[in-house]
Amino acid sequence: DRALVKKGMKGATPTPAFRIEPANLRVSAFKRAAEDDGWIVRFWENEGRKTTARLVLAPSFGKVVETNLNEESIRPVKVSRGRATVAVGPYKIVTLKLFDR
C-alpha cells in the first residue's frame, strides 16, 4: 500500500511497520484506526497454547495500547527499545493500537 510508505504523506508509516513472533501467532489485520491517527494490528494464537507475543516496531511507533475489537482502549502496553510484549491465551484474538512517537 503506497499510503504506508510515501514520504511526506500525513499518516504514512515506514515498512515494515512491525514484526511479530513466535510462529503460532497469525496477523489478521493491519489498518488505520477508525477514529484517530493510530494504526491497528490484530492477531490471534492458532495452536491452542498460551504464549507471549513479541512485537518489534518500526522506529516511528512509540506508544502501544491494547484495545477491544471495537478499538476502545483497554490498557497501555509497555514499549522498550522498540519492542512490546503481550500475553496471549490459547486461540485468543488480540488487537493493538500503534501510535507515532
Secondary structure as UniProt FT lines:
FT   HELIX           2..5
FT   TURN            7..8
FT   TURN            10..11
FT   STRAND          18..21
FT   TURN            23..24
FT   STRAND          25..32
FT   STRAND          39..45
FT   STRAND          51..57
FT   TURN            59..60
FT   STRAND          61..67
FT   TURN            69..70
FT   STRAND          73..77
FT   STRAND          79..80
FT   TURN            81..82
FT   STRAND          83..88
FT   TURN            90..91
FT   STRAND          93..100
//
